[in-house]
Amino acid sequence: MDARYKDKAAATGSIMLCELQGATEEFIFRWNVIFQEHPEVLIDKVCQKKLSELMDRMMSYLKTVKEEKL
């Protein structure tokens, strides 16, 4: 890699990791707020089904990323 771009690539990678960290924190925060303010989401059968579908979708995506198959 050309030395002129090496620092920029490293900085961009660091910035993107910060962005992903922020997205992770925001995800956890938002889900916690919903479960605290609307606990029925965790016990309602229709909500449980949709919640399970959302979690399956997210876990499938994260597995794809972890396996570097994007």
VENZI-V200076 format. One record per helix or strand. SS is the DSSP state (alpha for helix, beta for strand). FROM is the first residue (numbers start at 1). TO is the last residue. If there is no record, write none. Layout:
ss:SS from:FROM to:TO
ss:SS from:FROM to:TO
This chain:
ss:alpha from:3 to:37
ss:alpha from:39 to:42
ss:alpha from:45 to:66
